[in-house]
Amino acid sequence: MIDITWAARPGMRTTGYLRRRIVIVLLLALAYYGTLELPSPYNMSLITAIPFGLAIGTFAAANVRGERTVLGSRPMVWLGNYLVRLLHDAGRRALLAAPGGAGR
C-alpha cells in the first residue's frame, strides 16, 4: 500500500514540510502541463491522479495536526460549503426530474 501522507510525519521540521508542499505544487503544475501535451486517452488518468492524491494527503494531514493551510482559510471553507449545497441541490433536482424519479 502506498502511503500518500509522506509529507506529514509527526515531529518533522517545518522547513522540510514546506519543501514537500512546494514539490507537490510543482507536481500539480507538471501534471497540468502533461494534460495539455499528451494525447486524449492518457491526458486525464494517472498523470493527474498521483499529484492530486499527494496533495489531498498532505493537506488532510496538515488539517488533522491543526496547521493553517490555504484550503483551511475562511474563503475556501465558505466556497466549499457553498459548493456542497449547490451540488446537493442540483442532484436533488436531477432525481426529481428523472422519469420514475423520487418526485413521481
C-alpha positions as CSV (number, residue, x, y, z in Angstrom):
1,M,0.0,0.0,0.0
2,I,1.3,3.5,-0.9
3,D,1.4,6.0,1.9
4,I,0.3,9.3,0.5
5,T,0.7,11.2,3.7
6,W,4.6,11.1,3.5
7,A,4.7,14.8,3.7
8,A,3.1,14.9,7.2
9,R,5.1,12.7,9.5
10,P,5.0,13.6,13.2
11,G,8.0,15.5,14.5
12,M,9.0,16.7,11.0
13,R,10.7,20.1,10.8
14,T,8.6,22.9,9.3
15,T,11.2,23.7,6.6
16,G,11.1,20.1,5.3
17,Y,7.3,20.2,5.3
18,L,7.2,23.4,3.4
19,R,9.6,21.9,0.8
20,R,7.3,19.0,0.3
21,R,4.3,21.3,-0.2
22,I,6.3,23.1,-2.9
23,V,7.2,19.8,-4.5
24,I,3.6,18.8,-4.6
25,V,2.5,22.2,-6.1
26,L,5.2,21.7,-8.8
27,L,4.0,18.2,-9.5
28,L,0.4,19.5,-9.9
29,A,1.7,22.1,-12.4
30,L,3.7,19.5,-14.2
31,A,0.5,17.3,-14.4
32,Y,-1.5,20.2,-15.8
33,Y,1.1,20.7,-18.5
34,G,1.1,17.0,-19.2
35,T,-2.7,17.0,-19.7
36,L,-2.2,19.6,-22.4
37,E,0.6,17.8,-24.2
38,L,-0.5,14.1,-24.0
39,P,-3.0,12.5,-26.4
40,S,-6.6,12.0,-25.4
41,P,-6.7,8.6,-23.7
42,Y,-3.7,9.4,-21.5
43,N,-4.1,13.0,-20.6
44,M,-6.5,12.6,-17.6
45,S,-5.6,9.4,-16.0
46,L,-2.5,8.5,-13.9
47,I,-0.7,11.7,-14.7
48,T,-3.1,13.7,-12.6
49,A,-4.1,11.1,-10.1
50,I,-0.7,10.8,-8.3
51,P,-0.2,14.6,-7.7
52,F,-3.8,15.1,-6.6
53,G,-3.5,12.1,-4.3
54,L,-0.3,13.6,-2.8
55,A,-1.9,17.0,-2.4
56,I,-5.0,15.6,-0.7
57,G,-3.0,13.6,1.7
58,T,-0.7,16.5,2.5
59,F,-3.5,19.0,3.2
60,A,-5.6,16.5,5.1
61,A,-2.6,15.6,7.4
62,A,-1.9,19.3,8.0
63,N,-5.6,19.8,8.8
64,V,-5.5,17.0,11.3
65,R,-2.5,18.5,13.0
66,G,-4.2,21.9,13.2
67,E,-1.9,23.7,10.9
68,R,-3.1,26.6,8.8
69,T,-3.3,25.9,5.0
70,V,-4.7,27.7,2.0
71,L,-7.6,25.2,1.9
72,G,-8.5,25.9,5.5
73,S,-8.9,29.7,5.1
74,R,-12.3,31.3,5.6
75,P,-12.9,32.0,1.9
76,M,-12.1,28.4,0.9
77,V,-14.2,26.9,3.6
78,W,-17.1,29.2,2.6
79,L,-16.7,28.2,-1.0
80,G,-16.6,24.5,-0.1
81,N,-19.8,24.8,1.9
82,Y,-21.5,26.7,-0.9
83,L,-20.5,24.2,-3.5
84,V,-21.7,21.3,-1.3
85,R,-25.1,23.0,-1.1
86,L,-25.1,23.7,-4.8
87,L,-24.2,20.2,-5.8
88,H,-26.7,18.7,-3.4
89,D,-29.5,20.9,-4.9
90,A,-28.5,20.0,-8.4
91,G,-28.5,16.3,-7.6
92,R,-31.9,16.6,-5.9
93,R,-33.4,18.4,-8.9
94,A,-32.0,15.8,-11.2
95,L,-33.5,13.0,-9.2
96,L,-36.9,14.7,-9.1
97,A,-36.9,15.4,-12.8
98,A,-35.8,11.8,-13.8
99,P,-38.5,9.5,-15.3
100,G,-39.8,7.4,-12.4
101,G,-37.7,9.5,-10.0
102,A,-38.4,10.3,-6.4
103,G,-40.8,13.1,-7.2
104,R,-43.3,11.0,-9.1
